Amino acid sequence: MENSEKINENLYIPRKCSFTNRILTSKDHSSVQLPIGTIENTTSYNGNFEIFSLCGNLRKQGRADEALNILIEKTDSITYLLFKKKKE
């Protein structure tokens, strides 16, 4: 809820899974939040990072690594060429 000055007054703001958009409840003890660093070239880290939250159901299914690769590709935080083999 926001007040008249547009300041958020909620005591608890639930997180959402970055891949499935499920709400991460307080009882979801297997959910994780991962900061992934942004890389400018192929070698230098510039100090910025993106935070990805993954729900426990996604991790239970064994799809967390696939979801993380898709999220990283969408946000361009790491060059996708680091993940796939170069075609020569």
Residue frames as a rotation matrix with the C-alpha (Angstrom) as fourth column:
MET 1
0.584 0.812 0.000 0.00
0.812 -0.584 0.000 0.00
0.000 0.000 -1.000 0.00
GLU 2
-0.515 -0.733 0.444 1.27
0.729 -0.647 -0.224 3.49
0.451 0.209 0.868 -0.83
ASN 3
-0.079 0.457 -0.886 0.55
0.734 -0.575 -0.362 6.64
-0.674 -0.679 -0.290 1.09
SER 4
0.853 0.516 -0.080 -0.23
0.345 -0.672 -0.655 10.04
-0.392 0.531 -0.752 -0.46
GLU 5
0.451 -0.773 -0.447 3.51
-0.699 -0.617 0.362 10.74
-0.555 0.149 -0.818 -0.93
LYS 6
0.742 -0.051 -0.669 3.95
-0.514 0.599 -0.615 7.52
0.431 0.799 0.418 -2.99
ILE 7
-0.423 -0.846 0.324 6.04
-0.872 0.282 -0.400 5.84
0.248 -0.451 -0.857 -0.27
ASN 8
-0.014 0.377 -0.926 5.58
-0.161 0.913 0.374 2.10
0.987 0.154 0.047 0.13
GLU 9
-0.142 0.056 0.988 4.23
-0.958 -0.260 -0.123 1.25
0.250 -0.964 0.091 3.60
ASN 10
0.735 0.427 -0.526 3.95
-0.336 0.904 0.264 -2.53
0.589 -0.017 0.808 3.38
LEU 11
0.460 -0.556 0.692 5.69
-0.769 0.141 0.623 -4.49
-0.444 -0.819 -0.363 6.09
TYR 12
-0.226 -0.488 0.843 6.23
0.028 0.862 0.507 -7.56
-0.974 0.138 -0.181 3.91
ILE 13
0.355 0.251 -0.900 6.71
-0.879 -0.240 -0.413 -7.56
-0.320 0.938 0.136 0.16
PRO 14
0.535 -0.144 0.832 6.87
0.056 0.989 0.135 -11.11
-0.843 -0.026 0.538 -1.21
ARG 15
-0.473 -0.741 -0.477 9.47
-0.588 -0.137 0.797 -12.00
-0.656 0.657 -0.370 -3.79
LYS 16
0.747 0.658 -0.095 8.59
-0.491 0.449 -0.746 -13.62
-0.449 0.604 0.659 -7.10
CYS 17
0.163 -0.649 0.743 10.39
0.488 0.708 0.511 -16.32
-0.858 0.279 0.432 -9.03
SER 18
-0.263 -0.358 -0.896 12.23
-0.484 -0.754 0.443 -14.67
-0.834 0.551 0.025 -11.91
PHE 19
-0.976 -0.179 -0.128 11.38
-0.203 0.505 0.839 -17.52
-0.085 0.845 -0.529 -14.29
THR 20
-0.636 0.768 -0.073 7.84
0.693 0.610 0.384 -18.65
0.340 0.194 -0.920 -13.39
ASN 21
-0.577 0.357 0.734 6.55
-0.328 -0.925 0.192 -15.48
0.748 -0.130 0.651 -11.66
ARG 22
0.286 0.609 -0.740 5.33
0.543 0.534 0.648 -17.57
0.790 -0.587 -0.178 -8.72
ILE 23
0.511 -0.081 0.856 5.21
-0.623 -0.721 0.303 -15.81
0.592 -0.688 -0.419 -5.38
LEU 24
-0.334 -0.691 -0.641 7.92
0.171 0.625 -0.762 -17.09
0.927 -0.364 -0.091 -3.04
THR 25
0.695 0.692 0.195 6.11
-0.111 -0.165 0.980 -17.63
0.710 -0.703 -0.037 0.22
SER 26
0.169 -0.629 0.759 7.75
-0.959 -0.282 -0.020 -17.61
0.226 -0.724 -0.651 3.61
LYS 27
0.519 0.091 0.850 7.32
-0.471 0.860 0.195 -21.41
-0.714 -0.501 0.489 3.80
ASP 28
0.968 -0.242 -0.071 9.25
0.047 0.452 -0.891 -22.04
0.248 0.858 0.449 0.56
HIS 29
0.689 -0.717 0.104 12.54
-0.288 -0.139 0.947 -22.94
-0.665 -0.683 -0.303 2.24
SER 30
0.126 -0.670 0.731 14.14
0.678 0.596 0.430 -24.31
-0.724 0.442 0.529 -0.93
SER 31
0.876 0.160 0.454 13.91
0.451 -0.603 -0.658 -21.07
0.169 0.782 -0.601 -2.93
VAL 32
-0.028 -0.952 -0.304 17.15
0.877 -0.169 0.449 -19.23
-0.479 -0.254 0.840 -3.62
GLN 33
0.969 0.167 -0.180 18.17
0.078 -0.905 -0.418 -15.73
-0.233 0.391 -0.890 -4.60
LEU 34
0.256 -0.914 0.313 21.33
0.870 0.359 0.337 -15.49
-0.421 0.186 0.888 -6.73
PRO 35
0.649 -0.148 -0.747 23.29
-0.305 -0.949 -0.078 -12.36
-0.697 0.278 -0.661 -7.61
ILE 36
0.446 -0.479 0.756 24.91
0.833 0.531 -0.155 -12.79
-0.327 0.699 0.636 -11.04
GLY 37
-0.047 -0.595 -0.802 27.68
0.197 -0.793 0.577 -10.35
-0.979 -0.131 0.155 -11.94
THR 38
0.946 0.322 -0.050 27.69
0.052 -0.301 -0.952 -8.33
-0.321 0.898 -0.301 -15.15
ILE 39
-0.005 -0.969 0.245 30.70
0.564 0.200 0.801 -8.85
-0.826 0.142 0.546 -17.38
GLU 40
0.377 0.121 -0.918 31.67
-0.458 -0.838 -0.298 -6.15
-0.805 0.532 -0.261 -19.88
ASN 41
-0.006 -0.440 -0.898 34.08
-0.968 0.227 -0.104 -8.01
0.249 0.869 -0.428 -22.12
THR 42
0.529 0.168 -0.832 35.04
-0.121 0.985 0.122 -11.65
0.840 0.037 0.541 -21.83
THR 43
-0.165 -0.742 -0.650 37.33
0.618 0.436 -0.654 -10.96
0.768 -0.510 0.387 -18.87
SER 44
-0.910 -0.341 0.238 36.33
0.079 -0.704 -0.706 -7.92
0.408 -0.623 0.667 -16.81
TYR 45
-0.054 0.857 -0.512 33.68
0.965 0.176 0.193 -7.65
0.256 -0.483 -0.837 -14.08
ASN 46
-0.408 -0.106 0.907 32.36
0.245 -0.970 -0.004 -4.10
0.880 0.220 0.421 -13.73
GLY 47
-0.998 -0.058 0.015 30.89
-0.001 -0.235 -0.972 -4.38
0.060 -0.970 0.234 -10.20
ASN 48
-0.310 0.951 0.013 27.21
-0.951 -0.310 -0.004 -4.48
0.000 -0.013 1.000 -11.20
PHE 49
-0.996 0.019 0.092 24.97
0.015 0.999 -0.037 -7.49
-0.093 -0.036 -0.995 -10.74
GLU 50
-0.244 0.956 -0.164 21.49
-0.681 -0.049 0.731 -8.80
0.690 0.290 0.663 -11.47
ILE 51
-0.740 0.073 0.668 19.53
-0.547 0.512 -0.662 -10.65
-0.391 -0.856 -0.340 -8.79
PHE 52
-0.327 0.619 -0.714 17.56
-0.547 0.492 0.677 -13.74
0.771 0.612 0.178 -9.84
SER 53
-0.396 0.311 0.864 15.14
-0.800 0.345 -0.491 -15.56
-0.450 -0.886 0.112 -7.54
LEU 54
-0.535 0.202 -0.820 14.27
-0.467 0.738 0.487 -19.20
0.704 0.643 -0.301 -8.23
CYS 55
0.294 0.757 0.584 11.37
-0.941 0.120 0.317 -21.02
0.170 -0.643 0.747 -6.56
GLY 56
-0.372 -0.443 0.816 11.76
-0.703 0.709 0.065 -24.33
-0.607 -0.549 -0.575 -4.81
ASN 57
0.555 0.655 0.513 9.41
-0.103 0.666 -0.738 -26.12
-0.825 0.357 0.438 -7.21
LEU 58
0.840 -0.320 -0.439 11.68
-0.506 -0.168 -0.846 -25.24
0.197 0.932 -0.303 -10.13
ARG 59
-0.199 -0.959 0.204 14.69
-0.969 0.161 -0.189 -26.54
0.149 -0.235 -0.961 -8.24
LYS 60
-0.091 0.252 0.963 12.83
-0.513 0.817 -0.262 -29.72
-0.853 -0.518 0.055 -7.25
GLN 61
0.872 0.472 0.127 12.09
-0.102 0.430 -0.897 -30.46
-0.478 0.770 0.423 -10.91
GLY 62
0.088 -0.936 0.342 15.78
0.613 0.322 0.722 -30.06
-0.785 0.146 0.602 -11.80
ARG 63
0.402 0.158 0.902 15.15
0.885 -0.320 -0.339 -27.14
0.235 0.934 -0.269 -14.14
ALA 64
0.761 -0.090 -0.643 16.92
0.304 -0.826 0.475 -24.39
-0.574 -0.557 -0.601 -12.19
ASP 65
-0.300 -0.950 -0.087 20.08
0.301 -0.181 0.936 -24.45
-0.905 0.255 0.340 -14.31
GLU 66
-0.429 0.242 0.870 18.07
0.900 0.034 0.434 -24.25
0.076 0.970 -0.233 -17.54
ALA 67
0.663 0.748 -0.006 15.98
0.739 -0.654 0.164 -21.38
0.119 -0.114 -0.986 -16.13
LEU 68
0.459 -0.572 -0.680 19.08
0.242 -0.656 0.715 -19.50
-0.855 -0.492 -0.163 -15.00
ASN 69
-0.601 -0.687 0.409 20.68
0.556 0.009 0.831 -19.83
-0.575 0.727 0.376 -18.45
ILE 70
-0.070 0.670 0.739 17.52
0.935 -0.213 0.282 -18.49
0.346 0.711 -0.612 -20.11
LEU 71
0.816 0.395 -0.422 17.29
0.546 -0.768 0.335 -15.56
-0.192 -0.504 -0.842 -17.68
ILE 72
0.033 -0.894 -0.447 20.93
0.272 -0.422 0.865 -14.64
-0.962 -0.150 0.229 -18.18
GLU 73
-0.610 -0.229 0.758 20.50
0.769 0.057 0.637 -14.77
-0.189 0.972 0.141 -21.94
LYS 74
0.336 0.851 0.403 17.44
0.884 -0.433 0.178 -12.48
0.326 0.297 -0.898 -21.77
THR 75
0.886 0.054 -0.461 19.10
0.307 -0.813 0.494 -9.84
-0.348 -0.579 -0.737 -19.58
ASP 76
0.653 -0.703 0.283 22.48
0.267 -0.136 -0.954 -9.88
0.709 0.698 0.099 -21.41
SER 77
0.883 -0.370 0.289 24.32
-0.436 -0.418 0.797 -9.72
-0.174 -0.829 -0.531 -18.08
ILE 78
-0.095 -0.910 0.404 26.86
-0.205 0.415 0.886 -12.20
-0.974 0.002 -0.226 -19.37
THR 79
-0.226 -0.040 -0.973 27.71
-0.965 -0.125 0.229 -12.60
-0.131 0.991 -0.011 -23.02
TYR 80
0.700 0.626 0.343 25.92
-0.577 0.780 -0.244 -15.69
-0.420 -0.027 0.907 -24.26
LEU 81
0.540 -0.572 -0.618 29.05
-0.498 0.375 -0.782 -16.74
0.678 0.730 -0.082 -26.14
LEU 82
-0.430 -0.695 0.577 30.55
-0.884 0.192 -0.427 -17.80
0.186 -0.693 -0.696 -22.81
PHE 83
-0.029 0.522 0.852 27.87
-0.652 0.636 -0.412 -20.50
-0.758 -0.568 0.322 -22.53
LYS 84
0.881 0.360 0.308 27.79
-0.023 0.682 -0.731 -21.96
-0.473 0.637 0.609 -26.01
LYS 85
0.035 -0.921 0.387 30.69
0.582 0.334 0.741 -23.27
-0.812 0.200 0.548 -28.05
LYS 86
0.006 -0.133 -0.991 32.10
-0.580 -0.808 0.105 -21.01
-0.815 0.574 -0.082 -30.70
LYS 87
0.740 0.267 0.617 31.36
0.342 0.640 -0.688 -22.19
-0.579 0.720 0.382 -34.21
GLU 88
0.022 -0.813 -0.582 34.45
-0.533 -0.502 0.681 -22.15
-0.846 0.295 -0.444 -36.34
